[in-house]
Amino acid sequence: MPTVIVEKEDRLGGLARTFRYDGFAFDIGPHRFHSDAPAVSEFIRDALGDAARTIARRSSVSFGAQLFPWPLHPTTAFFRFPLRTMLAILRDLLTLYRRSPSETFRDYIVNMYGETLYRVFFEGYSSKFLGIPPELTHVDWAKTGIDRSIIDSRLRMRNLRELLAGMILPSRRPTLQFIYPTGGCDRFIDRLHERYRAAGGETLVGQAADRLETDGRRIRAVHAGPRSWEPALVVWTGPLPLLAELVGAPRPELHYLSLVCYNLMLTAGRPFPFQWCYHGSPDILFSRASAPQGFDPAMAPAGRRSLCLEVTTDEEKNVYRHPEAYVERLLADAKRERLLLTDGEVLDVKIERIPWAYPIYSLDYRRHLSAVEQALSPLQNLVRAGRLGLFWYNNMDHCIAASLSLAERIKNLLRQSAS
């Protein structure tokens, strides 16, 4: 049965695209592969073949323009805090066992890490990143955004006993290895696309699906510009509000963050000591920095460096509409955070705007999500997938795991349809 991918961008990959200019390569923020599921790791290595690099993780978080290893760990971070902060963290550790149910982002972080770490980092970072206060943010944002940023399931910091064990037995901290595609994240997409085309699949890029015809039980036709198809099955990976509009359902009150990536092309200089770093200060415009050469030295020309600074925002905000107006402030913030020493290090700044990057988990988002899911449920040949289609913040590894399961589900659905 013929398969068609309809992609509104001019190339495939979504958030896994790589931008290239003058010998520099920038992913949309930090991308890497790591999974505890053997089937996922095997799929990744099989797809990449000789383009797979194995690299050790180096991630950081900035406190007061000082870099601390992330995930925070007592043996590497605790004794570098100011004395007053250290004492406050100790006090928090001694009361962490008094946990209450978590309904908000704030509750969850205070229960997990204590009031002090919440106040000095998580509160400002989450408020800046999402644009809503932690008290009005659903706990699911902590479970996806924070827990998944830790990544390694072997690293346990969930209670006082585990934290103290880490201080006494530092050797228990595991070393994490990542897989990264040589030359940029989009090489993984290219390898998969080659296989897809070899199997007879068709790709339509630069054109969104702009009309869906339904009979109340099935999607009878998909229209994308002048093209149309009568699908046996539709796998939707776009924003949920758009899908609801296309099938005539009420538009849900579900919102997504957009992203502005400032890609800095730099002169030679000191290498960055991280692959990516979180910046929580509300006074700093960007929320995360990533160093492409930390994933692959070939991401910049010889004798050059690069840095991607990410700003999350609403598409209606001025920083998204006119990002070039914020370059001077951004570079000043980079110097305040000690990422840059002088303006002379910057050869050029390329700006990329990425819409629909992250789902926003407001306190009542589950109610709105449930309503749109109920409205879409009668459509028997519709399957939702991906970060946007499911309204669930997932990493590439989680997407692959979900896709492998979805492939089996699609086979079953098509068998049922044929019978």
C-alpha positions in Angstrom: 0.0 0.0 0.0 1.5 3.4 -1.0 2.5 5.7 1.9 2.8 9.5 1.7 4.5 11.9 4.2 3.1 15.4 4.1 5.5 17.9 5.7 4.9 21.6 5.9 8.6 22.5 6.3 10.9 22.4 3.3 12.6 19.3 4.7 11.9 16.4 7.1 13.0 16.1 10.7 10.9 18.5 12.7 12.8 19.4 15.8 15.6 17.0 14.7 16.7 19.3 11.8 20.3 20.6 11.5 21.0 24.1 10.1 24.2 24.6 8.1 26.0 27.8 7.1 29.6 28.4 6.0 31.0 25.2 7.4 29.1 25.4 10.7 26.3 23.0 11.7 23.7 23.6 14.4 21.0 21.3 15.7 17.8 22.8 17.1 19.3 22.8 20.6 21.1 19.7 22.0 20.1 16.3 20.5 21.5 12.9 21.4 20.4 9.3 21.7 20.2 7.3 24.9 17.8 4.5 25.8 17.6 1.7 28.3 15.5 -0.2 25.8 17.7 -2.6 23.7 15.3 -2.5 20.8 15.6 1.3 20.6 19.4 1.3 20.8 19.6 -1.4 18.2 17.3 0.5 15.8 19.4 3.7 16.2 22.7 2.0 15.6 21.3 0.0 12.7 20.0 3.2 11.1 23.2 5.2 11.6 25.7 2.5 10.8 29.1 4.0 10.5 27.7 7.5 11.2 27.2 6.6 14.9 29.5 8.3 17.4 29.6 7.3 21.1 30.2 10.2 23.4 30.3 10.8 27.2 27.7 13.1 28.6 28.7 16.6 29.7 25.8 18.7 30.8 25.7 21.6 33.3 23.5 24.1 35.1 24.4 27.7 35.8 24.1 29.2 39.3 25.3 32.8 39.6 27.4 32.4 36.5 29.1 29.3 37.9 28.7 26.0 36.2 27.7 22.9 38.1 27.4 19.4 36.7 23.8 18.4 35.8 22.1 16.4 37.2 23.0 18.0 40.5 24.9 15.6 42.7 26.1 16.2 46.2 29.7 15.0 45.5 30.2 17.5 42.7 27.9 20.4 43.5 27.0 20.7 47.2 30.3 21.9 48.6 30.6 24.7 45.9 27.5 26.5 47.1 27.8 29.5 49.4 27.8 28.5 53.1 24.3 29.8 53.7 22.9 27.9 50.8 24.7 24.7 51.8 23.1 24.9 55.3 19.7 25.5 53.8 20.0 22.5 51.5 21.1 20.4 54.5 18.0 21.5 56.4 15.9 20.6 53.4 17.4 17.2 53.1 16.5 16.4 56.7 12.8 17.2 56.0 12.4 15.7 52.5 10.8 12.6 53.9 7.8 14.7 54.8 6.3 14.6 51.3 2.9 15.8 50.5 0.9 14.9 47.3 2.2 16.9 44.2 -0.3 18.6 42.0 1.8 21.5 40.8 5.4 21.9 39.5 6.3 23.7 42.6 5.0 21.0 44.9 6.9 18.3 43.0 10.3 20.1 43.0 10.1 21.0 46.6 9.2 17.4 47.5 12.1 16.1 45.4 14.9 18.6 45.9 13.8 20.9 48.8 12.7 24.5 49.1 16.3 25.9 48.6 17.1 24.3 45.3 13.6 25.1 44.1 14.1 28.8 44.9 17.6 29.3 43.7 17.1 27.5 40.3 14.0 25.6 39.4 11.5 28.5 40.2 13.2 31.0 37.9 14.0 28.5 35.2 10.5 27.2 34.9 8.9 30.6 35.0 11.2 31.9 32.3 11.0 28.8 30.2 7.2 28.3 30.2 6.1 31.9 30.8 3.7 30.8 33.6 4.4 30.6 37.4 5.3 27.2 38.8 2.2 27.3 41.1 0.1 27.3 38.0 2.1 24.6 36.2 0.9 21.0 36.2 3.1 18.5 37.9 3.4 16.7 34.5 5.9 19.4 33.5 8.2 18.2 36.3 7.8 14.6 35.4 8.6 15.2 31.7 10.7 18.3 31.5 12.8 17.8 34.7 13.0 14.0 35.1 13.8 13.5 31.4 16.5 16.1 31.5 18.2 13.8 34.1 18.0 11.0 31.4 19.9 8.3 33.2 17.5 6.0 35.1 20.5 4.6 37.0 21.1 8.0 38.7 18.9 8.0 41.8 18.3 11.2 43.8 14.7 10.6 44.9 15.0 10.7 48.6 17.3 11.5 51.5 18.8 8.1 51.7 19.8 8.1 48.0 21.3 11.6 48.3 23.3 10.7 51.3 24.5 7.5 49.7 25.7 9.6 46.8 27.8 11.7 49.1 29.3 8.8 51.0 29.8 6.5 48.0 30.6 8.8 45.0 31.6 5.8 42.9 28.0 4.8 42.6 27.4 7.6 40.2 27.3 6.1 36.7 29.0 7.3 33.6 26.5 8.0 30.8 27.2 7.4 27.2 25.3 8.9 24.3 25.0 8.0 20.6 25.2 11.0 18.2 25.1 11.1 14.4 28.4 12.2 12.8 27.9 15.6 11.2 24.6 16.5 12.8 21.3 15.1 14.1 19.7 15.3 10.7 21.9 12.4 9.4 19.6 10.1 11.4 16.6 11.5 9.6 18.4 11.2 6.2 19.2 7.6 6.7 15.6 6.7 7.7 14.3 8.7 4.7 16.6 6.8 2.3 15.1 3.5 3.6 11.6 4.9 3.3 12.1 6.0 -0.3 13.7 2.7 -1.2 10.6 0.9 0.1 8.4 3.0 -2.3 7.3 5.8 0.0 6.5 9.3 -1.3 7.4 12.6 0.4 5.7 15.9 -0.1 7.6 18.8 1.6 6.8 22.5 1.9 3.1 21.8 2.0 0.8 21.4 5.0 -2.3 19.2 5.1 -4.9 22.0 4.8 -8.2 20.1 4.6 -9.5 16.8 6.0 -12.8 15.4 4.9 -14.6 13.1 7.4 -17.9 11.3 7.5 -18.0 11.2 11.3 -16.4 7.8 11.5 -13.4 8.0 9.2 -11.2 10.6 7.4 -12.2 10.1 3.8 -9.8 12.5 2.1 -6.7 14.4 2.9 -6.0 17.6 0.9 -2.6 19.3 0.7 -2.6 22.2 -1.8 -3.4 20.7 -5.2 -2.9 17.1 -4.0 -5.4 14.8 -2.3 -5.6 11.2 -1.1 -8.2 8.8 0.2 -6.3 7.3 3.1 -6.7 3.9 4.8 -4.9 5.4 7.8 -3.8 8.9 8.8 -0.9 9.3 11.3 -1.1 12.9 12.6 2.1 14.4 14.1 1.1 18.1 13.9 -0.4 20.4 16.6 -3.6 19.2 18.2 -5.5 22.5 17.8 -4.9 22.4 14.1 -6.1 18.8 13.8 -9.3 19.7 15.7 -10.0 22.6 13.4 -9.5 20.5 10.2 -12.0 17.8 11.3 -14.5 20.3 12.5 -14.1 19.8 16.3 -13.9 22.6 18.8 -10.4 24.1 19.0 -8.9 23.0 22.4 -7.3 25.4 24.9 -4.0 23.7 24.5 -0.9 25.9 23.9 2.6 25.3 22.7 5.8 27.3 23.2 7.9 28.4 20.3 11.6 28.6 20.2 14.2 31.1 18.8 17.7 29.7 18.3 20.5 32.2 18.1 23.3 30.3 16.5 26.7 31.9 17.2 29.6 31.4 14.9 32.7 32.1 17.0 36.5 32.5 16.7 39.0 30.1 18.1 39.2 30.1 21.9 38.6 28.0 25.0 36.4 25.0 24.4 33.1 25.0 26.2 33.1 22.6 29.2 29.6 21.3 28.4 27.5 19.9 25.6 24.5 21.8 27.0 23.8 24.0 30.0 20.7 25.3 31.7 20.5 29.0 32.6 17.8 29.7 35.2 18.3 33.3 36.0 15.2 35.3 35.1 17.5 38.2 34.1 19.1 36.2 31.4 17.2 36.1 28.1 18.2 32.5 27.0 17.3 29.4 29.0 19.7 26.9 27.5 23.0 27.0 25.7 24.5 24.1 23.7 27.9 23.6 22.2 27.7 21.7 18.9 31.3 20.7 19.0 30.7 18.9 22.3 28.7 16.4 20.2 31.0 16.3 17.2 34.2 18.4 16.6 33.3 18.6 12.9 30.2 20.8 13.7 32.5 23.8 13.2 35.4 24.6 10.8 38.9 24.0 12.0 40.0 26.9 14.4 36.4 27.9 15.0 33.8 27.3 17.8 30.0 27.6 17.9 27.2 28.1 20.5 23.5 27.8 20.2 21.5 30.0 22.7 17.8 29.1 23.0 14.9 31.5 23.9 11.5 30.0 24.5 8.6 32.4 23.8 5.1 32.9 22.4 4.8 33.5 18.7 3.0 36.8 19.5 5.9 38.1 21.6 8.3 40.6 20.1 11.4 38.4 20.6 9.8 35.9 18.2 8.6 38.4 15.6 11.7 40.5 15.6 14.5 38.3 17.1 17.3 40.3 15.5 16.4 43.2 17.8 17.6 41.1 20.8 21.0 40.1 19.5 22.9 42.8 21.5 21.1 41.9 24.7 21.7 38.2 24.1 25.4 38.7 23.6 25.6 40.8 26.8 23.8 38.1 28.7 26.3 35.5 27.3 29.1 37.6 28.7 27.4 37.9 32.1 27.1 34.1 32.1 30.8 33.8 31.2 30.1 32.0 27.9 31.7 34.9 26.0 34.6 37.1 27.0 34.4 39.8 24.3 32.2 40.8 21.4 35.1 40.1 19.2 34.7 36.4 19.5 31.4 36.5 17.5 31.9 36.2 13.8 28.2 36.0 12.9 24.8 35.2 14.5 22.2 33.2 12.5 18.7 33.2 13.8 16.2 30.3 13.4 12.5 30.5 14.6 10.9 27.2 15.5 7.1 27.2 16.1 5.3 24.7 18.2 8.3 23.4 20.1 7.0 22.5 23.5 3.5 21.7 25.0 2.6 24.0 27.9 1.2 22.1 30.9 -1.1 24.6 32.6 -3.0 23.2 35.7 -6.1 22.4 33.7 -4.5 21.1 30.5 -5.6 17.5 31.1 -9.3 18.6 31.0 -8.8 20.3 27.6 -6.7 17.3 26.3 -9.4 14.9 27.4 -12.0 16.9 25.6 -10.2 17.0 22.3 -9.3 13.3 22.5 -13.0 12.5 23.0 -13.9 14.6 20.0 -11.4 12.8 17.8 -12.1 9.3 19.1 -14.9 8.4 16.6 -12.4 8.7 13.7 -11.3 5.1 13.3 -8.5 5.6 10.9 -6.8 8.5 12.8 -3.7 7.8 14.9 -1.9 10.7 16.7 1.8 10.5 17.4 4.8 12.6 18.4 5.3 15.5 20.7 2.7 17.8 19.0 0.1 15.2 18.1 0.1 13.6 21.6 0.7 16.9 23.5 3.4 15.1 25.4 7.0 16.3 25.9 9.2 13.4 24.8 12.8 13.1 23.7 14.0 11.4 20.5 14.5 8.1 22.2 11.0 8.1 23.5 9.7 9.0 20.1 11.5 6.0 18.6 10.2 3.6 21.2 6.7 4.9 20.7 7.1 4.7 16.9 8.2 1.0 17.1 5.0 0.3 19.1 2.9 2.4 16.8 4.2 0.4 13.8 2.8 -2.8 15.2 -0.4 -1.0 16.0 -0.7 0.3 12.5 -0.2 -3.2 11.1 -3.0 -4.5 13.2 -5.3 -1.6 12.2 -4.6 -2.2 8.5 -5.3 -5.9 8.9 -8.6 -5.2 10.6 -9.5 -2.7 7.9 -8.7 -5.2 5.1 -10.8 -7.9 6.7 
